[in-house]
């Protein structure tokens, strides 16, 4: 095990990169997809099952955990890793995004944000200093700066204001984070879809100095074309010797497009959320298991998949348990989706290592364009 946090780039193919992030709790192979364990659990999954899918790292959520069960309680119980029985690395977000999207009656000032809990209406204050304190109590391996993430579309003046406030908060986050060997602090680039503002943000972050850099403020309603437009230049504005993390992305083709443009890490609730609503991602596109066409189908969801849902159960069974509202439905489909996402990551890591990313990408898109297998 590494004693400190480090990133080594192994190989590039075009702008796509593969490497390894070393932490005292284990190695993270990049490009990496992080399943989201919002409230100290990846919904419908056991931690060992999540590890079996190929995940090297999970994401935990500062906002949700500070409200329930509280960071102080988790710290008293031995920290987030012990609390949720996950021994590998954990990245925690700063809480900024959830405050903007979930909390009621919030008030934003230079100091931070005061808001009402979406759970019980209690009042809370989140500042860069408090966000760092919560993430220290949780014991996460990778800590995110506290930032303001404005919803798009927003005018340039509003995006610039939010970005500059986030840069001042980044400085305060760094100071409050202090010296924590073995733990990393990532800065978050903001600036909407404006190249000049993104450049200004990247420059400010590098002047402060971080262990990794996130591209924030995307996947908030701007659409894939606009997102890829930003990713055509944003990763290149950040240091090439540090991990680059695209927050909150995304669908399989978003992930592949992001890696193609130089991104190393991603997270998204999509595989687990879709699993609970009867959607399965496969090499041949999306399958809605609720559809009647699956009711008598003895075939697996995806004959090439290694997950238990595909190895041991038929489409007919998956259709039945979803229709019957059985818990195993969400469990099996989430396991399948997370496995598929991790298989995409492994496929890209191998392709980049062997210098055949373009060919891999063409095959990936061609397979998904074929659509699902014909009904029986």
C-alpha positions in Angstrom: 0.0 0.0 0.0 1.2 3.5 -0.8 1.9 5.7 2.2 0.8 8.9 0.5 -1.4 10.0 -2.3 0.2 9.9 -5.8 -0.8 9.8 -9.4 1.2 8.1 -12.1 0.2 8.4 -15.8 1.0 5.1 -17.6 0.0 5.7 -21.2 -1.9 8.1 -23.4 -3.7 7.5 -26.7 -4.7 10.8 -28.3 -6.0 12.7 -25.3 -7.3 9.6 -23.5 -5.2 8.6 -20.5 -4.7 5.6 -18.3 -2.8 5.5 -15.0 -3.0 4.7 -11.3 -3.9 6.8 -8.3 -2.1 5.4 -5.2 -3.6 6.0 -1.8 -2.9 4.4 1.6 -6.2 2.4 1.2 -5.4 1.0 -2.2 -4.9 1.8 -5.9 -7.5 3.4 -8.2 -7.1 2.4 -11.8 -7.9 5.2 -14.2 -10.0 6.0 -16.0 -12.2 5.2 -13.0 -15.9 5.2 -12.5 -17.0 5.8 -8.9 -20.4 4.3 -7.8 -22.3 6.8 -5.7 -22.9 5.7 -2.1 -24.9 8.8 -1.1 -25.9 7.9 2.5 -23.0 5.5 3.2 -24.5 2.8 0.9 -24.7 2.1 -2.8 -28.4 1.6 -2.9 -29.5 -2.1 -3.3 -25.9 -3.4 -3.1 -23.6 -5.0 -0.5 -20.2 -3.3 -0.3 -18.4 -6.6 -1.3 -20.7 -6.9 -4.3 -19.7 -3.4 -5.4 -16.1 -4.3 -5.1 -16.8 -7.5 -7.2 -18.1 -5.3 -10.1 -14.5 -3.8 -10.3 -15.0 -0.6 -8.4 -11.8 0.7 -6.8 -13.4 3.8 -5.1 -16.8 5.0 -4.0 -18.3 8.4 -3.6 -19.9 9.5 -0.3 -22.0 12.6 0.1 -21.2 15.3 2.6 -24.6 17.0 2.6 -26.6 13.8 3.2 -24.2 12.4 5.8 -23.9 15.7 7.8 -27.7 15.7 8.1 -28.1 12.0 8.9 -26.5 10.3 10.8 -24.1 13.3 11.2 -20.4 13.4 10.6 -19.7 13.5 14.4 -21.6 10.2 14.9 -19.8 8.5 12.0 -16.4 9.7 13.5 -17.3 8.4 16.9 -18.1 5.0 15.3 -14.7 4.8 13.6 -15.1 6.8 10.4 -17.0 6.2 7.2 -15.0 3.3 5.9 -15.6 1.2 9.1 -19.2 2.5 9.4 -20.2 1.3 5.9 -17.8 -1.7 5.7 -15.8 -0.4 2.7 -12.0 -0.7 3.0 -11.0 0.8 -0.3 -10.7 4.6 -1.0 -13.7 6.9 -0.7 -14.1 10.4 -2.3 -16.5 12.7 -0.6 -18.1 15.7 -2.4 -18.2 19.0 -0.6 -22.0 19.4 -0.2 -22.1 22.5 -2.4 -24.1 20.9 -5.2 -26.7 19.4 -2.9 -27.2 22.6 -1.0 -27.9 24.3 -4.4 -30.2 21.6 -5.7 -31.9 20.1 -2.6 -31.9 22.4 0.3 -34.8 24.8 0.9 -34.6 28.5 1.7 -30.9 28.9 1.4 -29.0 32.1 1.8 -25.6 32.6 0.1 -23.0 35.0 1.5 -19.2 35.4 1.1 -18.9 33.3 4.3 -20.9 30.3 3.1 -24.5 29.0 2.8 -27.2 28.7 5.4 -30.0 26.4 4.5 -32.9 24.3 5.7 -32.6 20.5 5.7 -34.7 18.8 3.2 -35.3 16.0 5.8 -36.7 17.9 8.8 -36.4 21.7 8.0 -33.6 22.2 10.6 -31.2 25.1 9.9 -27.6 24.4 9.0 -24.6 26.4 7.9 -22.0 25.1 5.4 -18.8 27.0 4.9 -15.5 25.9 3.3 -14.1 25.4 6.8 -17.1 23.3 8.0 -17.1 21.3 4.8 -13.4 20.4 5.4 -14.2 19.5 9.0 -17.1 17.2 8.0 -15.0 15.5 5.4 -12.1 15.1 8.0 -14.6 13.5 10.5 -15.8 11.1 7.8 -12.2 10.2 7.1 -12.5 10.2 3.3 -9.4 9.7 1.2 -10.2 12.3 -1.4 -11.8 15.5 -0.2 -13.5 18.1 -2.5 -13.3 21.8 -2.1 -16.5 23.6 -1.1 -17.8 25.4 -4.2 -20.9 27.1 -5.6 -22.4 25.3 -8.6 -24.9 27.5 -10.5 -27.5 25.7 -12.6 -27.2 26.3 -16.3 -28.3 28.1 -18.4 -27.1 31.2 -16.5 -25.8 34.5 -17.8 -22.0 35.1 -18.0 -22.1 37.6 -15.1 -23.8 35.1 -12.8 -21.4 32.3 -13.9 -18.4 34.6 -13.4 -19.6 35.7 -9.9 -20.2 32.1 -8.8 -16.8 31.0 -10.2 -14.8 33.8 -8.4 -16.6 33.1 -5.2 -15.7 29.4 -5.6 -12.1 30.3 -6.1 -12.0 32.3 -2.9 -13.7 29.3 -1.2 -11.1 27.0 -2.7 -8.4 29.0 -1.0 -10.2 28.8 2.3 -10.8 25.0 1.8 -7.0 24.5 1.2 -6.2 26.4 4.4 -8.8 24.5 6.5 -7.7 21.2 5.0 -4.3 21.6 6.4 -1.6 19.0 6.3 -3.1 15.5 6.1 -0.6 13.0 4.8 -2.3 10.2 2.8 -5.4 12.3 2.1 -5.9 14.4 -1.0 -7.7 17.7 -1.6 -9.1 18.4 -5.1 -9.9 21.8 -6.5 -13.0 22.3 -8.7 -12.8 24.3 -11.9 -16.0 26.3 -12.6 -16.9 28.8 -15.4 -19.9 27.3 -17.1 -19.5 26.9 -20.8 -17.2 29.9 -21.2 -13.6 29.2 -22.1 -12.2 32.4 -20.7 -13.9 31.9 -17.3 -12.7 28.2 -17.3 -9.2 29.4 -18.0 -9.4 32.0 -15.2 -10.6 29.3 -12.8 -7.9 26.8 -13.8 -5.2 29.5 -13.2 -6.6 30.4 -9.8 -6.7 26.8 -8.7 -3.2 26.0 -9.8 -1.9 29.1 -8.0 -3.4 27.6 -4.8 -2.2 24.1 -5.6 -4.2 20.8 -5.3 -3.6 17.1 -5.4 -6.2 16.7 -8.2 -8.6 18.9 -10.2 -12.3 18.5 -11.0 -14.2 19.9 -13.9 -17.3 21.1 -12.1 -20.5 22.7 -13.2 -21.3 20.4 -16.0 -24.1 17.8 -16.4 -26.4 20.4 -14.9 -28.7 20.8 -17.8 -26.5 22.1 -20.6 -26.8 18.9 -22.8 -24.1 16.6 -24.1 -23.0 18.8 -27.0 -22.3 21.8 -24.8 -20.6 19.5 -22.2 -18.3 18.0 -24.9 -17.6 21.5 -26.2 -16.2 22.4 -22.7 -14.3 19.1 -22.4 -12.6 19.9 -25.7 -10.5 22.5 -23.9 -11.1 22.3 -20.1 -9.0 19.2 -19.2 -6.1 20.8 -21.1 -6.3 23.9 -18.9 -5.5 21.6 -15.9 -2.2 20.1 -14.9 -1.4 16.9 -16.9 0.4 15.3 -13.9 -2.7 15.3 -11.6 -6.0 13.4 -11.8 -8.8 15.1 -13.6 -12.3 14.4 -12.3 -15.5 15.1 -14.2 -18.3 15.4 -11.5 -21.7 13.8 -11.9 -21.2 12.1 -15.3 -22.9 10.1 -16.7 -24.4 8.0 -19.3 -22.2 5.4 -21.0 -21.6 7.5 -24.1 -20.9 10.6 -21.9 -18.2 8.6 -20.0 -16.5 7.4 -23.2 -16.6 10.9 -24.7 -15.1 12.4 -21.5 -12.3 9.9 -21.4 -11.6 10.6 -25.0 -11.1 14.2 -24.0 -8.7 13.6 -21.2 -10.8 12.9 -18.1 -9.6 10.3 -15.5 -12.5 10.0 -13.0 -16.2 10.2 -13.0 -19.2 9.4 -10.8 -22.9 9.1 -11.4 -26.1 7.8 -9.7 -27.3 6.6 -13.0 -26.4 2.8 -12.9 -28.0 2.4 -9.5 -31.0 4.7 -10.0 -31.8 3.2 -13.4 -31.5 -0.3 -11.9 -34.2 0.5 -9.4 -36.5 1.8 -12.2 -36.1 -1.3 -14.4 -33.6 0.1 -16.8 -30.5 -2.0 -17.8 -27.6 -0.7 -19.7 -26.1 -3.3 -22.1 -23.6 -3.5 -25.0 -26.6 -3.2 -27.3 -28.2 -0.1 -25.7 -30.8 0.3 -22.9 -33.3 -2.4 -22.0 -36.5 -1.6 -20.2 -37.2 -4.8 -18.3 -40.7 -3.7 -17.5 -41.8 -4.1 -21.2 -44.1 -7.1 -21.8 -41.8 -8.4 -24.6 -39.6 -9.9 -21.9 -42.3 -11.8 -20.0 -41.6 -15.2 -21.7 -38.0 -14.6 -22.7 -35.6 -17.3 -21.2 -32.5 -15.5 -22.4 -30.2 -13.5 -20.2 -30.2 -9.7 -20.3 -26.7 -9.7 -22.0 -25.1 -13.1 -22.8 -21.6 -11.6 -22.7 -22.0 -10.1 -19.2 -20.4 -11.6 -16.1 -22.8 -10.3 -13.5 -25.1 -12.6 -11.5 -28.3 -11.1 -13.1 -27.0 -12.3 -16.5 -25.3 -15.5 -15.4 -28.2 -16.9 -13.3 -31.5 -15.3 -14.3 -33.6 -14.9 -17.4 -35.2 -11.8 -18.8 -38.6 -13.4 -17.9 -37.6 -13.6 -14.2 -36.2 -10.1 -14.1 -39.4 -8.8 -15.8 -41.5 -10.8 -13.2 -39.7 -9.5 -10.1 -39.7 -5.9 -11.4 -43.5 -6.1 -12.1 -44.1 -7.8 -8.7 -42.2 -5.0 -6.9 -39.7 -7.4 -5.4 -36.5 -6.0 -3.8 -34.3 -8.5 -5.7 -35.2 -6.6 -8.9 -33.4 -3.5 -7.9 -30.5 -5.5 -6.5 -29.9 -7.6 -9.7 -30.4 -4.7 -12.2 -28.1 -2.4 -10.1 -25.4 -5.2 -9.9 -25.7 -5.6 -13.7 -25.5 -1.8 -14.5 -22.5 -1.3 -12.2 -20.8 -4.3 -13.8 -21.4 -2.9 -17.2 -20.1 0.5 -16.3 -16.9 -1.1 -14.8 -16.5 -3.2 -17.9 -16.6 -0.1 -20.0 -13.8 1.4 -17.8 -11.7 -1.8 -18.1 -12.2 -1.9 -21.8 -11.0 1.7 -22.1 -8.0 1.2 -19.8 -6.9 -1.8 -21.9 -7.5 0.0 -25.2 -5.5 3.1 -24.1 -2.7 0.8 -22.8 -2.5 -0.9 -26.2 -2.9 2.3 -28.3 -6.2 1.3 -29.9 -8.7 3.6 -28.2 -10.2 4.9 -31.4 -11.0 1.3 -32.6 -12.5 0.4 -29.2 -14.7 3.5 -29.3 -16.0 2.8 -32.8 -16.9 -0.8 -31.7 -18.6 0.6 -28.5 -20.8 2.9 -30.5 -21.6 0.4 -33.2 -22.7 -2.2 -30.5 -25.0 0.2 -28.8 -26.4 1.4 -32.1 -27.5 -2.2 -33.0 -30.2 -2.0 -30.3 -31.4 -4.8 -28.2 -31.7 -8.4 -29.4 -34.9 -9.1 -31.4 -37.9 -10.4 -29.3 -38.6 -14.1 -29.5 
